[in-house]
Amino acid sequence: MSRVNIMLALVLIACALGVIQSQHRARVYFVELERLKKEARGLEEQWGQLQLEQSTWANPARVDALARTRLGLVAPSHERMRIEPLVNAR
């Protein structure tokens, strides 16, 4: 074989190895992408559950009932309430 043929064979082998390497890397990245998508779906589901839980805990009727039963709080009488007019902040 001539030198040119040997050089071309080496270049061909190097290109083939490069293609194999890039295909392997693409597969690894695809697997990682799918794993991250699955994790994102799980986090979105958890976020929805947390929002539902927050709305349950922050329900005004529930807060009022807990304030009355656990803390012994009562609403002030109308005589003790004082409502001040809003000041226009122009």
MOBELQUI-V750188 format. One record per helix or strand of 2 or more residues. SS is the DSSP state (hx for helix, st for strand). FROM is the first residue (numbers start at 1). LEN is the number of residues. If there is no record, write none. Layout:
SS | FROM | LEN
SS | FROM | LEN
//
This chain:
hx | 3 | 55
hx | 60 | 10
hx | 78 | 3
//
